[in-house]
Amino acid sequence: MTTEQSASGPILFNPFDPNFRSDPYPVYQRLREESPVHRSPLGFFVLTRYEDCASLLRDPRVSNDFTNSTAAMEEAAKQGIDLEQLASENTRPFLFMDPPDHTRLRSLVSKAFTPRVVEGLRPRAQQIVDRLLDAAVARGEIDVIADLAYPLPVTIISEMLGVPAEDHEVFQDWSQEMARSLDPDFVLPADVLERRQKAGDEFAEYFRALIAKRRLDLRDDLVSALIAAEDGGETLSENELLSTCILLLIAGHETTVNLIGNGMLALLRHPDQMARLRDDPSLIKTAVEELLRFDPPVQLTGRTAKEDIPLSDGVLPAGQQAIMLLGAANRDPRQFVEPDRLDLAREDNRHLAFGMGIHFCLGAPLARIEGQIAIGEMARRLGSPELMVAEPEYKENVTLRGLASLPVRFAAT
C-alpha cells in the first residue's frame, strides 16, 4: 500500500466534514495520488482511481449484497440480526442483490422501462420545464432545486408509476429521508435511521394500497406493468413489487435533482461554459455528460469481494468491502485530459456517474433527457444568471451529493 501520510498530514476520508461536502475534490486528488487503495479506520477500503473503480464495477467476483460483507456479518451478529433470513424475505431492492435474483428482477423491471417509453416522455418533460420556468421568469429569480430540479423528476416518475397528482407532494419528505437508505447504516445517527425507517414504512403502506387497486384495475402505468410483467413464468412477489416501486421513485428523481442542481452550479461558476451552451444549444448532450463527470450526483458506491481481487496498488481481500469514489474516478488524469477543467464539448467521456456493469443505472436515459431539457432551457431563458449566496448549502447525504437549495437571480431573455 502507498503511504497515507504526506507533508499536509494524514489523509482522512470524512464525508461528514462540511468542507469536504462543499468541495471533496482536493481530498480525492490526494487519495488518488498518495493512497489509491486506502484502508479506512472504519475497516473498509476506499478506491479513487478510474482503473480500479471501473474494473471492480464490472468484476463478477464482487457482490452488491451486504450479507457477503464480513463487517456487515460481524455487526449483525453483535445486534442479533439474522442477515440470511433478512435476505430471504425479498424486502431489499434489486439494487442490493446479486445474480440470479438481480438478473430476474432487473429483467422484469426493464420490460416496463423500455427506451421507447422513456423517449416518449420527452414532450411531457419539456411541458413541465416550460411551466416551471414561466413561473420563475415572472419572479425574476429561482431556487433551482425547489422550483425546478425537484418538481420535474418527481412529477415524471410519479406519473409513470401511476401515482395521482394530488399525492406527489406527500412524497417529498419521505423521499428525502429514504434517499439516505443508500448511505451505509454505520455512518448514520440513530435519529436518522429512525426517520428513514418511518419513511420506508409509510412508503410501503402507500404503495401496498396502490398495488391492491391496480390488481383490480390495471392501467397504462408502471405499477400495472410491474404487476403484469412476467419472465419465464416468474412474476414479482408482493415484497418485490413494494421494494421496486420505492426504489424507482427514489432513484427516479433524487439523482436527477442532484444532476440538475450540481450541473447548474458548475455552469454558474464557469460563466464562459454557460455562455458557450447558450450560444450553441446543440452542445446540450455532451454538456450533460460533462456535468455528470465533473460533479456526479452519486459520489460513491460499494462492493464486497467474494475472493481476493488484485488492484492497482494492493489487494481487496475476500469478504472486505470497497467504497468506490465515483467523483474521484471521474477526475482521474490517467483517464481524462485536464480532468478539473469543465469542457462542455468533451467527447472522450466514459464517466462513471451512472456506474458500470450489471448495476448500471436503469434510469440513466430518463435522467439524461430531464437534465438536457432542464439545463438547456435554463441556459437559454435565464439571462445573466448569478448566485444569490456565496456558498450554497448541501444536503447531508453521503452517497447522493446534492444541494439543499440554489437561489439564482437573472434577467429574462
C-alpha positions in Angstrom: 0.0 0.0 0.0 1.1 3.5 -0.6 1.7 5.8 2.4 -1.3 7.6 3.9 0.9 10.4 5.1 2.2 13.5 3.3 3.6 16.9 4.1 0.0 18.0 4.5 -0.7 15.4 7.2 -2.6 12.2 7.2 -5.4 11.7 4.6 -8.8 11.4 6.2 -11.8 10.4 4.2 -14.5 12.1 6.2 -17.6 12.7 4.2 -19.3 14.4 7.2 -16.8 17.3 7.2 -18.7 20.4 6.0 -15.6 21.5 4.0 -15.5 18.1 2.3 -19.1 18.2 1.5 -18.8 21.6 -0.2 -15.7 20.5 -2.2 -14.5 16.9 -1.9 -12.2 17.1 -4.9 -8.9 18.2 -3.2 -9.3 15.2 -0.8 -10.0 12.9 -3.8 -6.8 14.1 -5.5 -4.7 13.4 -2.5 -6.2 9.9 -2.2 -5.6 9.1 -5.9 -2.0 10.3 -5.7 -0.9 9.1 -2.3 -3.3 6.3 -1.3 -5.3 5.0 -4.2 -6.2 1.8 -2.3 -6.9 3.5 1.1 -7.8 1.5 4.2 -10.2 3.5 6.3 -10.0 3.3 10.1 -13.6 2.1 9.9 -12.4 -1.1 8.2 -13.4 -0.7 4.5 -11.2 0.2 1.5 -11.6 3.4 -0.4 -10.8 3.4 -4.1 -10.2 6.5 -6.2 -8.6 5.6 -9.5 -10.7 5.1 -12.6 -9.0 1.9 -13.5 -9.8 0.3 -10.1 -13.3 1.6 -9.9 -14.3 0.7 -13.5 -12.8 -2.8 -13.3 -14.4 -3.6 -9.9 -17.8 -2.4 -11.1 -17.6 -5.0 -13.9 -16.0 -7.8 -11.9 -18.2 -10.9 -11.3 -16.0 -11.6 -8.2 -17.7 -8.8 -6.3 -21.1 -8.7 -4.6 -23.6 -5.9 -4.1 -25.3 -8.0 -1.4 -24.5 -6.7 2.1 -24.8 -10.2 3.5 -21.5 -11.1 1.8 -19.6 -8.4 3.8 -17.5 -9.6 6.7 -18.0 -6.4 8.5 -21.8 -6.5 8.0 -22.0 -10.0 9.3 -20.0 -9.2 12.4 -22.1 -6.1 13.1 -25.3 -8.1 12.6 -24.1 -10.8 14.9 -23.5 -8.2 17.6 -27.0 -6.9 17.2 -28.6 -10.4 17.0 -29.8 -9.8 13.4 -30.1 -12.8 11.1 -28.9 -11.4 7.7 -29.6 -14.6 5.8 -33.3 -14.5 6.9 -33.5 -10.8 6.1 -32.1 -11.5 2.6 -34.5 -14.4 2.0 -37.5 -12.1 2.7 -37.0 -10.3 -0.6 -37.7 -6.9 1.0 -34.5 -5.3 -0.4 -34.5 -3.5 -3.7 -32.8 -5.4 -6.5 -30.0 -2.8 -6.5 -28.6 -4.7 -3.5 -28.9 -8.2 -4.9 -26.6 -10.4 -7.0 -27.4 -12.7 -9.8 -29.6 -14.7 -10.3 -32.1 -12.7 -8.2 -30.8 -9.4 -9.5 -30.9 -10.6 -13.1 -34.5 -11.8 -12.8 -35.9 -8.7 -11.1 -34.0 -6.2 -13.3 -35.2 -8.1 -16.4 -38.8 -7.8 -15.2 -38.4 -4.1 -14.4 -36.7 -3.4 -17.8 -39.8 -4.7 -19.6 -41.8 -1.9 -18.1 -39.0 0.7 -18.5 -38.2 0.5 -22.2 -36.2 3.1 -24.2 -39.4 3.8 -26.3 -41.4 4.6 -23.2 -38.6 6.8 -21.8 -38.1 8.8 -25.1 -41.8 9.2 -25.3 -41.6 11.2 -22.1 -39.5 14.0 -23.7 -42.5 16.2 -24.6 -44.0 15.9 -21.1 -40.7 16.8 -19.6 -40.5 19.8 -21.9 -44.0 20.9 -20.9 -43.2 20.7 -17.2 -40.0 22.6 -17.5 -41.7 25.3 -19.6 -44.4 25.7 -17.0 -41.9 25.9 -14.1 -39.6 28.4 -15.8 -42.6 30.6 -16.8 -43.4 31.0 -13.1 -39.7 31.7 -12.3 -39.3 34.2 -15.1 -42.3 36.1 -13.8 -40.5 36.5 -10.4 -37.0 37.2 -11.8 -35.4 34.6 -9.5 -35.4 30.9 -9.0 -34.4 28.3 -6.4 -33.2 25.8 -8.9 -33.7 22.9 -6.5 -37.2 23.7 -5.1 -38.6 25.4 -8.2 -37.3 23.1 -11.0 -34.8 20.3 -10.1 -37.2 18.6 -7.6 -40.7 19.0 -9.2 -39.6 17.9 -12.7 -38.3 14.4 -12.0 -40.8 13.7 -9.1 -43.7 14.6 -11.4 -42.4 12.4 -14.2 -41.6 9.3 -12.1 -44.9 9.7 -10.2 -46.9 9.9 -13.4 -45.0 6.9 -14.8 -45.8 4.9 -11.7 -49.5 6.0 -11.8 -49.4 8.0 -8.6 -52.3 10.5 -8.5 -51.1 14.1 -8.9 -52.6 15.1 -5.5 -50.2 12.7 -3.8 -46.9 14.0 -5.4 -46.3 16.5 -2.7 -46.5 13.9 0.2 -43.6 12.1 -1.3 -41.1 14.9 -0.7 -40.4 14.4 3.0 -40.5 10.6 2.6 -38.1 10.6 -0.3 -35.6 12.9 1.3 -35.4 10.5 4.3 -35.3 7.4 2.1 -32.5 8.8 0.0 -30.3 8.1 3.0 -31.1 4.4 2.6 -28.2 4.5 0.1 -25.8 5.6 2.8 -24.2 2.9 4.9 -26.0 2.4 8.2 -22.9 2.7 10.3 -22.4 6.4 9.2 -25.9 7.4 10.2 -27.0 8.6 13.7 -29.9 6.8 15.4 -32.4 9.6 14.8 -31.8 9.5 11.1 -32.1 5.7 11.0 -35.4 6.0 12.9 -36.8 8.6 10.4 -35.6 6.6 7.5 -37.4 3.5 8.8 -40.6 5.5 9.4 -40.5 6.9 5.9 -39.9 3.4 4.5 -42.9 2.1 6.4 -45.1 5.0 5.1 -43.9 4.4 1.5 -44.7 0.7 1.8 -48.1 1.4 3.2 -48.9 3.8 0.4 -47.7 1.5 -2.4 -49.3 -1.6 -0.9 -52.7 0.2 -1.2 -51.9 1.4 -4.8 -50.8 -2.1 -5.9 -54.0 -3.5 -4.5 -56.1 -1.0 -6.5 -54.1 -1.8 -9.7 -54.5 -5.5 -9.3 -58.3 -4.9 -9.6 -57.9 -2.3 -12.3 -54.8 -2.5 -14.4 -54.0 0.8 -16.2 -51.3 2.2 -18.5 -48.8 2.9 -15.8 -45.6 1.4 -14.4 -47.2 -0.2 -11.3 -49.7 -2.0 -13.5 -46.8 -3.0 -15.9 -44.8 -4.4 -13.0 -47.8 -6.4 -11.7 -48.2 -7.9 -15.2 -44.5 -8.3 -16.0 -43.5 -12.0 -16.4 -40.3 -13.7 -17.4 -40.2 -17.4 -17.9 -43.3 -17.8 -15.7 -41.8 -15.6 -12.9 -43.6 -12.5 -11.7 -42.8 -10.1 -8.9 -43.9 -11.0 -5.4 -45.7 -8.5 -3.2 -42.5 -7.6 -1.3 -40.6 -7.3 -4.6 -43.2 -5.0 -6.0 -43.1 -2.8 -3.0 -39.3 -2.6 -2.8 -39.1 -2.0 -6.6 -41.7 0.8 -6.6 -39.9 2.6 -3.7 -36.5 2.2 -5.4 -37.8 3.6 -8.7 -39.5 6.5 -7.1 -36.3 7.5 -5.1 -33.7 6.6 -7.7 -36.0 8.1 -10.4 -35.8 11.6 -9.0 -33.3 12.1 -6.2 -30.3 11.5 -8.6 -31.8 13.8 -11.2 -32.4 16.6 -8.7 -28.6 16.4 -8.0 -27.7 16.2 -11.7 -29.7 19.4 -12.4 -28.5 21.3 -9.3 -24.9 20.3 -9.4 -24.8 20.9 -13.1 -26.3 24.4 -12.9 -23.9 25.3 -10.0 -20.9 24.2 -12.2 -22.2 26.4 -15.1 -22.8 29.4 -12.8 -19.2 29.1 -11.6 -17.9 28.7 -15.2 -19.8 31.6 -17.0 -17.7 31.0 -20.1 -19.2 27.5 -20.4 -22.7 28.8 -19.6 -22.4 31.3 -22.5 -21.0 28.6 -24.7 -24.1 26.5 -24.2 -26.4 29.4 -24.6 -24.8 30.3 -27.9 -24.7 26.7 -29.2 -27.7 24.7 -27.8 -26.6 21.7 -29.9 -23.9 21.1 -27.2 -26.5 20.0 -24.6 -26.0 16.3 -24.9 -22.2 16.4 -24.4 -22.7 19.2 -21.9 -24.9 17.0 -19.6 -22.3 14.1 -19.9 -19.6 16.6 -18.9 -21.6 17.9 -16.0 -22.2 14.3 -14.9 -18.5 13.7 -15.0 -17.5 16.9 -13.4 -19.7 16.7 -10.3 -21.7 13.5 -10.3 -24.9 13.1 -8.3 -23.9 9.7 -7.0 -20.5 10.1 -5.4 -19.8 6.6 -4.2 -20.9 3.0 -4.4 -19.8 -0.1 -2.5 -19.0 -3.7 -3.4 -17.8 -6.7 -1.4 -15.1 -9.1 -2.7 -16.1 -12.7 -2.9 -12.4 -13.7 -3.3 -9.1 -11.8 -3.2 -9.0 -9.3 -6.0 -5.8 -7.6 -7.2 -6.0 -3.8 -7.6 -3.6 -1.2 -8.9 -1.9 -0.8 -5.6 -2.7 -3.8 -3.5 -5.4 -6.4 -3.0 -9.0 -6.3 -1.9 -9.3 -9.3 0.4 -12.2 -11.7 0.3 -15.1 -10.6 2.5 -13.9 -7.0 2.6 -15.9 -4.0 1.3 -14.6 -1.4 -1.1 -16.1 2.0 -1.4 -15.5 3.3 -4.9 -15.5 7.1 -5.1 -17.0 7.8 -8.5 -16.4 11.5 -8.1 -12.7 10.8 -7.7 -12.6 8.3 -10.6 -14.3 10.9 -12.8 -11.4 13.3 -12.2 -8.6 10.8 -12.7 -6.0 12.4 -15.1 -5.0 8.9 -16.2 -8.4 8.6 -17.8 -9.4 12.2 -18.7 -7.4 15.0 -20.2 -7.3 18.0 -17.8 -10.0 16.4 -15.6 -10.5 19.5 -13.4 -11.4 21.6 -16.4 -15.1 21.9 -17.4 -15.4 21.4 -21.1 -19.0 21.0 -22.4 -17.7 19.8 -25.8 -15.6 16.9 -24.2 -16.0 13.9 -26.5 -13.9 11.1 -24.9 -16.1 11.0 -21.8 -16.7 7.5 -20.5 -17.5 8.7 -17.0 -18.8 6.5 -14.1 -21.6 8.7 -13.0 -24.2 6.0 -13.8 -22.0 3.2 -12.7 -20.9 0.3 -15.0 -21.6 -3.4 -15.4 -24.7 -5.2 -14.3 -25.8 -2.5 -11.9 -25.5 0.3 -14.5 -28.3 2.8 -13.7 -31.6 1.6 -15.2 -32.9 5.2 -15.3 -29.9 6.8 -17.0 -31.8 7.5 -20.2 -34.6 9.3 -18.3 -32.1 11.3 -16.2 -30.3 12.4 -19.3 -33.5 13.6 -21.0 -34.6 15.5 -17.9 -31.2 17.0 -17.4 -30.9 18.0 -21.1 -34.2 19.8 -21.1 -33.9 21.5 -17.7 -30.3 22.7 -18.0 -30.7 23.6 -21.7 -33.8 25.7 -21.1 -32.3 27.5 -18.1 -29.2 28.3 -20.1 -31.5 29.7 -22.9 -34.0 31.6 -20.8 -32.1 32.9 -17.7 -30.2 35.9 -18.8 -27.1 37.0 -16.8 -27.8 34.4 -14.0 -25.9 34.9 -10.8 -25.9 33.1 -7.4 -27.7 34.9 -4.6 -25.5 33.3 -1.9 -21.7 32.9 -1.7 -21.8 29.2 -0.8 -24.9 27.2 -1.5 -26.0 24.7 1.2 -25.6 21.0 0.6 -27.7 18.2 1.9 -26.1 15.8 4.5 -26.3 12.8 2.3 -23.1 10.9 1.7 -23.8 8.7 -1.3 -26.0 11.2 -3.1 -24.2 14.5 -3.1 -26.5 17.4 -3.9 -27.6 20.9 -2.9 -30.3 21.8 -0.5 -31.0 25.0 -2.4 -29.6 27.0 -5.3 -31.1 30.6 -5.3 -30.4 32.4 -8.6 -31.4 35.8 -9.8 -31.4 36.6 -13.6 -32.8 38.7 -16.3 -35.5 37.2 -18.5 -34.5 36.6 -22.2 
